[in-house]
Amino acid sequence: MNTRRTSRRGFSRTAVLTTALVLTVGGASPAADQHGFEAPPVLPATDFLSADRLQGEGYRVDPAVPTDGFRAHFAISTDYGAFPAVGADLLEIRLREVAAMRELERMSRSGVFASSLKGEVQDTGAGLKHAAQNPKDTLVGLPEGVGRFFQRTARAGKTGVQKVQDQEAARRESGEDFGTEDAQQAAGQAASVTADALGLDEERRKLAKELGVDPYTANAILSRKLDEIAKAAFAGSLGVRFATSKVPGGTLVSTSTRVNDWVWDTPPGDLRVAIERELLVLGASRDSVDRLLRHSAYSLTMQAVIQAALTEMKGVEGRPHVLAWVLSADSADQARFVMLSIRMLARYHREVAPLVRAETPGPLAGRTEDGSLAIVGAVDYLAWTEQLSSFVSQSDEVTERSFWLAGRVSPRTRAELTQRGWAIHERSLVEHLPSVR
């Protein structure tokens, strides 16, 4: 791309239904509130996905998609339960995961695997459906929204998530009793270490690679199924090959083969060491690196993506400060927005204009040598809200200013931003979005 520069909240079911009744789903302009700001609209799913993909083997995407001013909130009904997906990028990942789970289940019922998958995992279908119906066991946490990144307010050095993790780490070091959940987690970690020593972890990563899914996915249903098949394959020395043609296309991390293979082929311990080493080289403090590596909102794959993107912006000032911005995320939704935005900024640096400094005035931004400011964001649909108005109304001394967004803006937003001197680039800087979570 040689483009030239130019001058927490969740949705309750009731709220979604109410919004759907008030607003049209056919793409009409969002309604305005009493202060003249837009109410984020409900959009048709076909704005994000072709009509022939709204329903497929084992899934159905709800045709009405609420937005929150920044991201789109998709509802996916599957054979394994209901999956939420915040963001068009995560929608694609979820559909791929459904296809992968169907293929894993098919393999588990084949003759050679059926004899290995006995006992506790004999009825795999029932096990998966039970997991889908248990919110605690399926998808970790509820997205809280990314609007907080469009506020120019100081944030605490540690999020609530980080503080809790620090407390848990201190308890472990002191030998304090953790309680049932902590004990289960510790036991799981110990089992993981043992499995790794036996090569089971390698088998699991090979399975994930065959299917093109994240080996460190937070989708507990998929993760559990990967565990089951990997154990059976490892115990029986079975050569596993999947009908990957049945799994929708896409790549794990990016169009970069190096990053894909790095995540799939590298043992987790070695991957953590490499991430730590590279982040320290670019000037990050050891404390911030340690916090990233134990941050519950970022999977190991997401950490690898962030490190690779920051390293790619060689010579750009402010990268250690970007890592502090990374650590401020306190939900899976925010973490994914942060990761994708960093990738977008790296691509801007590589393909649009070299950056001299990365900044986080709220969302992620980069400055060029001539003083231009480019704000990037993994936004699906940007509505003209009080939050956005407040952010862009604060002045910056720049020669040119622009928004580079993964999605699009409302007509009202375009008019307001243009009037204030912002150039807008929709559906920009997006590669094959990372299939990671």
DRENKE-943914 format. One record per residue (C-alpha): residue number from 1; x, y, z. Coordinates in steps of 0.02 Angstrom, whole numbers. Layout:
BEGIN
REC   filo       c1       c2       c3
REC    NUM        X        Y        Z
...
***
This chain:
BEGIN
REC   filo       c1       c2       c3
REC      1        0        0        0
REC      2       72      168      -52
REC      3      -67      277       13
REC      4      -15      459       30
REC      5      -63      562      181
REC      6     -200      693      159
REC      7     -217      875      236
REC      8     -891      -40     1479
REC      9    -1012      -73     1415
REC     10    -1100     -238     1383
REC     11    -1270     -263     1302
REC     12    -1412     -341     1398
REC     13    -1538     -436     1295
REC     14    -1673     -310     1340
REC     15    -1565     -164     1287
REC     16    -1525     -245     1121
REC     17    -1706     -283     1083
REC     18    -1759     -107     1133
REC     19    -1626      -30     1022
REC     20    -1677     -142      878
REC     21    -1857      -82      893
REC     22    -1808      102      895
REC     23    -1679       95      756
REC     24    -1692       19      584
REC     25    -1577     -123      537
REC     26    -1566      -70      356
REC     27    -1422       50      377
REC     28    -1520      210      408
REC     29    -1434      356      491
REC     30    -1421      336      680
REC     31    -1545      433      785
REC     32    -1485      586      878
REC     33    -1507      614     1064
REC     34    -1565      776     1145
REC     35    -1387      845     1140
REC     36    -1365      811      954
REC     37    -1255      657      971
REC     38    -1289      493      882
REC     39    -1362      340      964
REC     40    -1250      197      902
REC     41    -1355      103      775
REC     42    -1402      -78      752
REC     43    -1329     -130      585
REC     44    -1366     -276      469
REC     45    -1242     -419      486
REC     46    -1219     -411      297
REC     47    -1123     -250      324
REC     48     -985     -361      394
REC     49    -1014     -533      319
REC     50    -1078     -592      149
REC     51    -1257     -656      152
REC     52    -1206     -833      109
REC     53    -1099     -843      267
REC     54    -1231     -787      392
REC     55    -1277     -969      415
REC     56    -1174    -1125      390
REC     57    -1136    -1296      459
REC     58    -1164    -1287      646
REC     59    -1190    -1099      663
REC     60    -1301     -949      629
REC     61    -1256     -765      645
REC     62    -1393     -651      709
REC     63    -1439     -531      566
REC     64    -1453     -381      685
REC     65    -1288     -315      752
REC     66    -1289     -185      892
REC     67    -1143      -63      899
REC     68    -1077       39     1045
REC     69    -1004      185      949
REC     70     -842       93      913
REC     71     -861      -96      900
REC     72     -996     -212      832
REC     73    -1071     -345      946
REC     74    -1113     -507      856
REC     75    -1218     -651      922
REC     76    -1177     -824      852
REC     77    -1286     -975      886
REC     78    -1191    -1139      866
REC     79    -1209    -1324      899
REC     80    -1102    -1293     1053
REC     81    -1200    -1149     1125
REC     82    -1207     -961     1100
REC     83    -1044     -871     1064
REC     84    -1028     -682     1076
REC     85     -903     -593      964
REC     86     -855     -412      990
REC     87     -779     -348      828
REC     88     -786     -406      648
REC     89     -613     -482      668
REC     90     -670     -593      812
REC     91     -826     -642      713
REC     92     -713     -719      581
REC     93     -615     -810      714
REC     94     -769     -882      796
REC     95     -835     -950      631
REC     96     -667    -1032      600
REC     97     -667    -1105      774
REC     98     -840    -1180      749
REC     99     -778    -1268      592
REC    100     -622    -1326      685
REC    101     -725    -1397      829
REC    102     -837    -1490      708
REC    103     -684    -1567      627
REC    104     -609    -1613      795
REC    105     -772    -1694      848
REC    106     -782    -1790      685
REC    107     -606    -1855      713
REC    108     -645    -1903      893
REC    109     -785    -2016      832
REC    110     -681    -2105      702
REC    111     -631    -2284      739
REC    112     -449    -2255      783
REC    113     -488    -2112      901
REC    114     -646    -2186      977
REC    115     -543    -2324     1058
REC    116     -422    -2197     1132
REC    117     -553    -2072     1192
REC    118     -632    -2176     1329
REC    119     -689    -2140     1505
REC    120     -707    -1957     1550
REC    121     -714    -1896     1370
REC    122     -815    -2038     1294
REC    123     -966    -1931     1256
REC    124     -877    -1785     1175
REC    125    -1033    -1705     1107
REC    126    -1115    -1695     1277
REC    127     -955    -1631     1354
REC    128     -941    -1490     1231
REC    129    -1122    -1438     1251
REC    130    -1104    -1437     1440
REC    131     -954    -1323     1425
REC    132    -1049    -1207     1309
REC    133    -1188    -1189     1435
REC    134    -1069    -1143     1575
REC    135    -1014     -961     1553
REC    136     -870     -981     1674
REC    137     -799    -1126     1574
REC    138     -822    -1058     1399
REC    139     -767     -883     1357
REC    140     -664     -790     1486
REC    141     -742     -627     1543
REC    142     -869     -512     1464
REC    143     -806     -374     1350
REC    144     -820     -202     1428
REC    145     -795      -93     1275
REC    146     -654       11     1202
REC    147     -730      184     1223
REC    148     -614      215     1371
REC    149     -470      229     1248
REC    150     -551      383     1173
REC    151     -531      482     1333
REC    152     -380      591     1368
REC    153     -383      556     1554
REC    154     -240      487     1655
REC    155     -252      302     1694
REC    156     -186      211     1844
REC    157      -22      122     1822
REC    158     -105      -44     1860
REC    159     -278     -104     1814
REC    160     -388     -199     1934
REC    161     -340     -357     1842
REC    162     -155     -323     1867
REC    163     -179     -285     2052
REC    164     -270     -449     2079
REC    165     -133     -542     1987
REC    166       -1     -458     2094
REC    167      -94     -511     2250
REC    168     -105     -690     2189
REC    169       81     -690     2148
REC    170      121     -627     2323
REC    171       13     -763     2400
REC    172      102     -897     2300
REC    173      271     -832     2352
REC    174      218     -831     2535
REC    175      149    -1007     2525
REC    176      -25     -951     2576
REC    177     -168    -1070     2542
REC    178     -257    -1021     2381
REC    179     -426    -1103     2400
REC    180     -513    -1222     2281
REC    181     -505    -1122     2119
REC    182     -323    -1071     2144
REC    183     -278    -1249     2187
REC    184     -362    -1311     2029
REC    185     -269    -1181     1927
REC    186     -104    -1227     2007
REC    187     -139    -1411     1975
REC    188     -178    -1372     1794
REC    189      -15    -1277     1775
REC    190       81    -1421     1850
REC    191       -5    -1543     1734
REC    192       37    -1431     1589
REC    193      222    -1434     1635
REC    194      219    -1624     1645
REC    195      128    -1636     1479
REC    196      253    -1519     1401
REC    197      396    -1629     1459
REC    198      314    -1779     1377
REC    199      288    -1689     1213
REC    200      100    -1674     1229
REC    201      109    -1486     1211
REC    202      198    -1507     1046
REC    203       63    -1625      985
REC    204      -69    -1499     1035
REC    205       17    -1358      940
REC    206       29    -1470      787
REC    207     -158    -1500      794
REC    208     -191    -1314      809
REC    209      -78    -1283      660
REC    210     -170    -1413      556
REC    211     -332    -1321      591
REC    212     -260    -1146      582
REC    213     -321    -1097      756
REC    214     -237    -1019      905
REC    215     -155    -1150     1018
REC    216     -178    -1028     1163
REC    217     -360     -986     1126
REC    218     -471     -927     1268
REC    219     -616    -1023     1190
REC    220     -623    -1159     1323
REC    221     -730    -1273     1214
REC    222     -601    -1275     1075
REC    223     -459    -1284     1200
REC    224     -537    -1435     1285
REC    225     -562    -1523     1120
REC    226     -382    -1490     1068
REC    227     -327    -1567     1233
REC    228     -432    -1722     1206
REC    229     -374    -1757     1030
REC    230     -193    -1716     1071
REC    231     -194    -1839     1217
REC    232     -269    -1976     1110
REC    233     -148    -1944      967
REC    234        2    -1936     1083
REC    235      -44    -2092     1182
REC    236      -80    -2192     1026
REC    237       60    -2121      919
REC    238      -72    -2077      791
REC    239      -33    -1974      639
REC    240     -169    -1842      633
REC    241     -220    -1756      474
REC    242     -378    -1654      465
REC    243     -492    -1611      321
REC    244     -433    -1432      329
REC    245     -525    -1392      169
REC    246     -681    -1393      278
REC    247     -611    -1256      388
REC    248     -633    -1077      324
REC    249     -477     -994      259
REC    250     -370     -878      361
REC    251     -206     -869      452
REC    252     -167     -880      635
REC    253      -74     -720      667
REC    254      -40     -623      509
REC    255       16     -637      329
REC    256      191     -657      398
REC    257      242     -840      391
REC    258      377     -805      518
REC    259      255     -752      653
REC    260      133     -892      614
REC    261      265    -1026      626
REC    262      342     -944      779
REC    263      182     -968      879
REC    264      138    -1140      813
REC    265      311    -1217      816
REC    266      390    -1141      972
REC    267      365    -1217     1145
REC    268      275    -1094     1260
REC    269      424    -1074     1376
REC    270      540    -1030     1233
REC    271      409     -912     1162
REC    272      395     -818     1326
REC    273      584     -802     1337
REC    274      593     -732     1160
REC    275      452     -607     1193
REC    276      537     -550     1352
REC    277      706     -531     1268
REC    278      641     -429     1122
REC    279      537     -313     1230
REC    280      685     -278     1344
REC    281      792     -239     1192
REC    282      671     -103     1134
REC    283      681      -20     1305
REC    284      533      -90     1403
REC    285      558     -108     1590
REC    286      570     -282     1662
REC    287      420     -246     1772
REC    288      309     -201     1624
REC    289      367     -354     1528
REC    290      329     -466     1677
REC    291      156     -388     1689
REC    292      120     -421     1506
REC    293      175     -602     1517
REC    294       54     -635     1659
REC    295      -88     -522     1601
REC    296     -246     -628     1597
REC    297     -325     -530     1453
REC    298     -183     -569     1332
REC    299     -151     -746     1271
REC    300       27     -796     1235
REC    301       -9     -777     1050
REC    302      -74     -601     1075
REC    303       83     -559     1174
REC    304      188     -623     1029
REC    305       90     -516      904
REC    306      113     -360     1010
REC    307      299     -390     1030
REC    308      324     -424      845
REC    309      231     -265      796
REC    310      328     -156      919
REC    311      492     -231      861
REC    312      444     -197      680
REC    313      433      -11      719
REC    314      621       -3      742
REC    315      685      168      792
REC    316      513      237      837
REC    317      517      330     1002
REC    318      387      297     1135
REC    319      369      110     1113
REC    320      399       72     1298
REC    321      259      195     1338
REC    322      146      101     1218
REC    323      176      -54     1323
REC    324      108       41     1474
REC    325      -48       77     1368
REC    326      -57     -109     1328
REC    327      -58     -151     1513
REC    328     -204      -33     1546
REC    329     -326     -151     1460
REC    330     -441     -235     1585
REC    331     -550     -345     1474
REC    332     -530     -464     1329
REC    333     -618     -340     1214
REC    334     -499     -200     1259
REC    335     -348     -314     1245
REC    336     -394     -367     1069
REC    337     -425     -186     1017
REC    338     -253     -140     1084
REC    339     -167     -283      994
REC    340     -249     -248      827
REC    341     -215      -61      840
REC    342      -30      -91      870
REC    343      -25     -201      714
REC    344     -110      -63      616
REC    345       17       66      675
REC    346      160      -49      625
REC    347       87      -65      452
REC    348       66      125      439
REC    349      250      142      482
REC    350      297       11      353
REC    351      186       59      208
REC    352      118      236      227
REC    353      248      347      311
REC    354      393      317      431
REC    355      350      365      609
REC    356      466      452      730
REC    357      359      430      886
REC    358      215      325      950
REC    359       92      404     1071
REC    360      -61      357     1170
REC    361     -166      514     1195
REC    362     -314      396     1217
REC    363     -312      281     1067
REC    364     -146      237      984
REC    365      -64      368      874
REC    366       96      397      778
REC    367      187      556      728
REC    368      292      578      573
REC    369      445      686      553
REC    370      345      828      475
REC    371      229      834      627
REC    372       79      743      556
REC    373      -27      643      678
REC    374     -108      477      630
REC    375     -229      392      749
REC    376     -261      208      716
REC    377     -399       99      786
REC    378     -479      -70      762
REC    379     -650       13      755
REC    380     -797      -69      665
REC    381     -916       79      657
REC    382     -875      251      727
REC    383    -1028      350      779
REC    384    -1030      533      830
REC    385    -1043      518     1018
REC    386    -1007      640     1158
REC    387     -852      538     1199
REC    388     -781      554     1023
REC    389     -828      738     1011
REC    390     -737      776     1173
REC    391     -583      685     1115
REC    392     -563      767      945
REC    393     -607      940     1010
REC    394     -448      950     1112
REC    395     -313     1033     1008
REC    396     -148      958      953
REC    397      -11     1057      869
REC    398        4      958      709
REC    399       22      997      524
REC    400     -102      861      473
REC    401     -212      744      571
REC    402     -298      585      516
REC    403     -397      434      574
REC    404     -352      262      505
REC    405     -489      139      549
REC    406     -516      -46      518
REC    407     -701      -14      490
REC    408     -803      137      437
REC    409     -881      297      506
REC    410    -1059      362      505
REC    411    -1100      504      385
REC    412    -1120      620      534
REC    413     -950      570      603
REC    414     -869      600      435
REC    415     -945      774      424
REC    416     -896      822      601
REC    417     -717      757      587
REC    418     -690      836      417
REC    419     -752     1002      481
REC    420     -623      992      620
REC    421     -482      958      498
REC    422     -469      769      514
REC    423     -438      659      363
REC    424     -527      491      372
REC    425     -465      325      303
REC    426     -593      186      316
REC    427     -557       -1      304
REC    428     -372       37      305
REC    429     -212      -43      369
REC    430     -301     -210      390
REC    431     -216     -370      339
REC    432     -281     -542      379
REC    433     -333     -503      555
REC    434     -257     -614      690
REC    435     -353     -771      729
REC    436     -303     -757      910
REC    437     -393     -742     1074
***
